[in-house]
Amino acid sequence: MNIALWIIQILLALLFLFAGAMKFIMPVEEMTKGMPVAVSGLFLHFIGVCEILGGLGLILPMLLRIKPWLTPIAAAGLVILMIGAVALSLMIGVTAAIPALVTGLLTAFVAYGRWRLVPTAR
């Protein structure tokens, strides 16, 4: 179970680091083009910072063995972001929400797995 959690954590960390970085690289107009609601650039940059920090929080605390209990907390914070992503994607269509839903479920599995299944030193 520990190996499965590590694999999922690494893949999710890469995904969130990429998504967060793209929120700073892409123009705001390009990111908000298909959105059903108006979203400010400042809010998108805030989400980008949260995704980058959450992606780092999935890996670094356990890898460096410095406060490893932060990993499930980072995963739980990313679950909250993914709930918002699912809600926004549902406004576009059900099929648009599937990737966000799967990512949120995997992130919830990491949060639960690192908190209960393979707990770290607290």
N, C-alpha and C positions, 0 to 999 in steps of 0.2 A: 504494500500500500504506500509505503514511503517513496518508493521509486516512481510509482504512478503519480503521486502528488507532485514530486519534483518535476517530472516531465510536463505536467499540466501547468505548473507554476512558471516554468521557463517559457513555454509557448504563450501563455497569457501575458507575461511580462514583456515579451517581444511585441505582442499585439498592442498592448497599451502604450509602450514607449513609441512605437511607430505612429499610432493614432494621435497621441499627444503632440509629437513633433510636427505632424502634418498640420495641426491647428495653428502652428506658428509659421509654417512655410507657405501654405496656400493662402491666397487672398481671401478676405472675409466674404466678398461678394460671390466668389466661386463656391464657398462652403454653404452659404445660405440660399443658393439659387433654387434648390428643390424643396426647401423646408416649407411646411404648411403654416408655420407661425413665424413672426418676426423675432429674430435672435440677434442680439448685439455682438459685435466683435469682442468686446471686453468679456462678455459671458463665455464665448467660445474659447478665449485665451485662458480664462479661469478653469474651464473644463480640461483644457490641454495640460495645464499645470497639475491638476488633480490626477489625470491619467499618467503623466510621467512619474509623479511621486508615488502613486499607487503601484505602478509597474516596478519601480525600484524597491518598494516595500514588500513586494511578493518574493523577492530574491535575497536582497542584501542582509536583512536581519538574521536569517537562518544560515546563509552562506558564511557570514563573518562571525556568527555565534555571539552577536551583540544584541541583547534584548530580542530573542527570537519570537517572543510572544507578540511582537508587532506585526508579524506576517499575517495571522488571521484577522487582525484589526484592519490592515491594509486591504485584504480581500473583502472584508465586510463593507468598507468604504466604496470599493469598486462595484460591489453589488448595488449599492444605492445609485451610483452613476448609471449602471446598466438598466435599472428600473426606469429611470428617466429616458434612456435611449429607446427602450421598448415602447414606452408611452408615446414618444415623438414619432417613432417608426410606424406605430399603429395608425397614426393619422394619415400616413401615406398609403398604407395597405398592409394586409396581414402578412404577405410574403416578404415585405421589406423588414418586418420585425423579427423574422426567424434568426438571422445571424446575431442580433443583439440579445435575443432570448437565450440562445445556446451559449453565448459568451457569459451572460449573467448566471446561468445555471452552473457552468464550469467554475466560475469565480465563487459561487456559493458553496460548491463542493470543496474547493480549496479552503475556504473559511471554516467550514464544518470539519473537514479532514484534519486541518492543523490545530483545531481547537479540541476536538473530541477523539478522532480515530487514531491519530499519531501525534499526541500532544507534545509540545516542546517544553523545555524547562521554564517554569514561571517564576 
